[in-house]
Amino acid sequence: MENNIIMLEDENGCMIEFETIDVFEFKGVTYFALIEVLPDEQENDEVLIMQVEGDVESEEAELIMVEDEAQLEAAFAEFLRRDEELSSEE
């Protein structure tokens, strides 16, 4: 993960560039908050929350979609809380 940019493969096999905007642990699970990198003239405010499967320090760790809707909502709420906290400190 160089310069907070990672490449992920979508369901069609296309590689998509994402910027990592936060990495956090919540209820024993590590999550990545990502935003798709778009051309300069386009804005993107859609955050993708993915969880780490396996040891986050390991080469074999993978980012996977959060399948459980309640878990995804709770992780997104934690991301928003952290983002608000960071914004209020600035």
ChimeraX commands (.cxc) that place a marker at each C-alpha (Angstrom):
marker #1 position 0.00,0.00,0.00 radius 0.5
marker #1 position 2.10,2.88,-1.27 radius 0.5
marker #1 position 0.85,6.45,-0.83 radius 0.5
marker #1 position -2.35,5.00,0.64 radius 0.5
marker #1 position -3.35,3.69,-2.81 radius 0.5
marker #1 position -4.38,0.09,-3.30 radius 0.5
marker #1 position -5.67,-1.79,-6.33 radius 0.5
marker #1 position -8.70,-4.05,-6.01 radius 0.5
marker #1 position -10.24,-6.34,-8.58 radius 0.5
marker #1 position -13.98,-6.00,-9.16 radius 0.5
marker #1 position -16.39,-8.82,-10.01 radius 0.5
marker #1 position -15.60,-8.38,-13.73 radius 0.5
marker #1 position -11.85,-8.74,-13.26 radius 0.5
marker #1 position -11.15,-5.02,-13.75 radius 0.5
marker #1 position -8.59,-3.37,-11.50 radius 0.5
marker #1 position -9.84,-0.29,-9.64 radius 0.5
marker #1 position -7.66,2.18,-7.76 radius 0.5
marker #1 position -8.72,3.14,-4.23 radius 0.5
marker #1 position -7.31,5.54,-1.68 radius 0.5
marker #1 position -7.23,4.32,1.92 radius 0.5
marker #1 position -8.73,7.06,4.05 radius 0.5
marker #1 position -8.84,5.17,7.35 radius 0.5
marker #1 position -7.84,1.84,8.88 radius 0.5
marker #1 position -9.46,1.02,12.19 radius 0.5
marker #1 position -10.27,-1.82,14.53 radius 0.5
marker #1 position -13.84,-2.22,15.71 radius 0.5
marker #1 position -15.16,-5.12,17.80 radius 0.5
marker #1 position -12.04,-7.16,17.12 radius 0.5
marker #1 position -12.14,-6.75,13.33 radius 0.5
marker #1 position -9.84,-4.52,11.26 radius 0.5
marker #1 position -11.58,-2.42,8.62 radius 0.5
marker #1 position -10.35,-0.30,5.74 radius 0.5
marker #1 position -12.32,2.77,4.65 radius 0.5
marker #1 position -11.65,3.31,0.95 radius 0.5
marker #1 position -12.66,5.82,-1.67 radius 0.5
marker #1 position -12.33,5.18,-5.40 radius 0.5
marker #1 position -9.75,7.35,-7.14 radius 0.5
marker #1 position -11.44,9.19,-10.01 radius 0.5
marker #1 position -10.16,11.62,-12.65 radius 0.5
marker #1 position -9.55,15.15,-11.32 radius 0.5
marker #1 position -12.76,16.62,-12.69 radius 0.5
marker #1 position -14.92,14.02,-10.91 radius 0.5
marker #1 position -15.73,13.97,-7.21 radius 0.5
marker #1 position -16.46,10.89,-5.20 radius 0.5
marker #1 position -17.88,10.83,-1.70 radius 0.5
marker #1 position -18.86,7.15,-1.63 radius 0.5
marker #1 position -16.90,5.31,1.06 radius 0.5
marker #1 position -16.32,1.57,0.73 radius 0.5
marker #1 position -15.85,-0.30,4.02 radius 0.5
marker #1 position -13.99,-3.61,3.73 radius 0.5
marker #1 position -12.77,-5.94,6.43 radius 0.5
marker #1 position -9.44,-7.68,6.75 radius 0.5
marker #1 position -9.58,-11.45,6.68 radius 0.5
marker #1 position -6.59,-13.06,8.34 radius 0.5
marker #1 position -3.72,-11.44,10.23 radius 0.5
marker #1 position -3.45,-7.80,9.13 radius 0.5
marker #1 position 0.34,-8.03,9.45 radius 0.5
marker #1 position 0.53,-11.10,7.21 radius 0.5
marker #1 position 1.17,-11.22,3.46 radius 0.5
marker #1 position -1.86,-13.51,3.23 radius 0.5
marker #1 position -4.31,-11.00,4.70 radius 0.5
marker #1 position -7.11,-10.11,2.31 radius 0.5
marker #1 position -9.66,-7.34,2.08 radius 0.5
marker #1 position -13.14,-8.77,1.75 radius 0.5
marker #1 position -16.61,-7.28,1.46 radius 0.5
marker #1 position -18.62,-7.08,4.67 radius 0.5
marker #1 position -21.54,-9.41,3.94 radius 0.5
marker #1 position -23.54,-8.87,7.14 radius 0.5
marker #1 position -25.63,-5.70,6.78 radius 0.5
marker #1 position -25.75,-4.99,10.54 radius 0.5
marker #1 position -21.96,-5.41,10.81 radius 0.5
marker #1 position -21.44,-3.10,7.81 radius 0.5
marker #1 position -23.73,-0.44,9.29 radius 0.5
marker #1 position -21.96,-0.63,12.66 radius 0.5
marker #1 position -18.52,-0.38,11.03 radius 0.5
marker #1 position -19.65,2.58,8.89 radius 0.5
marker #1 position -21.06,4.31,11.97 radius 0.5
marker #1 position -17.69,3.81,13.69 radius 0.5
marker #1 position -15.92,5.29,10.65 radius 0.5
marker #1 position -18.21,8.34,10.77 radius 0.5
marker #1 position -17.64,8.73,14.51 radius 0.5
marker #1 position -13.86,8.59,14.01 radius 0.5
marker #1 position -14.07,11.04,11.11 radius 0.5
marker #1 position -16.12,13.51,13.16 radius 0.5
marker #1 position -13.72,13.17,16.08 radius 0.5
marker #1 position -10.75,13.87,13.81 radius 0.5
marker #1 position -12.51,16.85,12.22 radius 0.5
marker #1 position -13.31,18.40,15.58 radius 0.5
marker #1 position -9.64,18.13,16.65 radius 0.5
marker #1 position -8.49,20.22,13.67 radius 0.5
marker link #1:1,2 radius 0.2
marker link #1:2,3 radius 0.2
marker link #1:3,4 radius 0.2
marker link #1:4,5 radius 0.2
marker link #1:5,6 radius 0.2
marker link #1:6,7 radius 0.2
marker link #1:7,8 radius 0.2
marker link #1:8,9 radius 0.2
marker link #1:9,10 radius 0.2
marker link #1:10,11 radius 0.2
marker link #1:11,12 radius 0.2
marker link #1:12,13 radius 0.2
marker link #1:13,14 radius 0.2
marker link #1:14,15 radius 0.2
marker link #1:15,16 radius 0.2
marker link #1:16,17 radius 0.2
marker link #1:17,18 radius 0.2
marker link #1:18,19 radius 0.2
marker link #1:19,20 radius 0.2
marker link #1:20,21 radius 0.2
marker link #1:21,22 radius 0.2
marker link #1:22,23 radius 0.2
marker link #1:23,24 radius 0.2
marker link #1:24,25 radius 0.2
marker link #1:25,26 radius 0.2
marker link #1:26,27 radius 0.2
marker link #1:27,28 radius 0.2
marker link #1:28,29 radius 0.2
marker link #1:29,30 radius 0.2
marker link #1:30,31 radius 0.2
marker link #1:31,32 radius 0.2
marker link #1:32,33 radius 0.2
marker link #1:33,34 radius 0.2
marker link #1:34,35 radius 0.2
marker link #1:35,36 radius 0.2
marker link #1:36,37 radius 0.2
marker link #1:37,38 radius 0.2
marker link #1:38,39 radius 0.2
marker link #1:39,40 radius 0.2
marker link #1:40,41 radius 0.2
marker link #1:41,42 radius 0.2
marker link #1:42,43 radius 0.2
marker link #1:43,44 radius 0.2
marker link #1:44,45 radius 0.2
marker link #1:45,46 radius 0.2
marker link #1:46,47 radius 0.2
marker link #1:47,48 radius 0.2
marker link #1:48,49 radius 0.2
marker link #1:49,50 radius 0.2
marker link #1:50,51 radius 0.2
marker link #1:51,52 radius 0.2
marker link #1:52,53 radius 0.2
marker link #1:53,54 radius 0.2
marker link #1:54,55 radius 0.2
marker link #1:55,56 radius 0.2
marker link #1:56,57 radius 0.2
marker link #1:57,58 radius 0.2
marker link #1:58,59 radius 0.2
marker link #1:59,60 radius 0.2
marker link #1:60,61 radius 0.2
marker link #1:61,62 radius 0.2
marker link #1:62,63 radius 0.2
marker link #1:63,64 radius 0.2
marker link #1:64,65 radius 0.2
marker link #1:65,66 radius 0.2
marker link #1:66,67 radius 0.2
marker link #1:67,68 radius 0.2
marker link #1:68,69 radius 0.2
marker link #1:69,70 radius 0.2
marker link #1:70,71 radius 0.2
marker link #1:71,72 radius 0.2
marker link #1:72,73 radius 0.2
marker link #1:73,74 radius 0.2
marker link #1:74,75 radius 0.2
marker link #1:75,76 radius 0.2
marker link #1:76,77 radius 0.2
marker link #1:77,78 radius 0.2
marker link #1:78,79 radius 0.2
marker link #1:79,80 radius 0.2
marker link #1:80,81 radius 0.2
marker link #1:81,82 radius 0.2
marker link #1:82,83 radius 0.2
marker link #1:83,84 radius 0.2
marker link #1:84,85 radius 0.2
marker link #1:85,86 radius 0.2
marker link #1:86,87 radius 0.2
marker link #1:87,88 radius 0.2
marker link #1:88,89 radius 0.2
marker link #1:89,90 radius 0.2
view
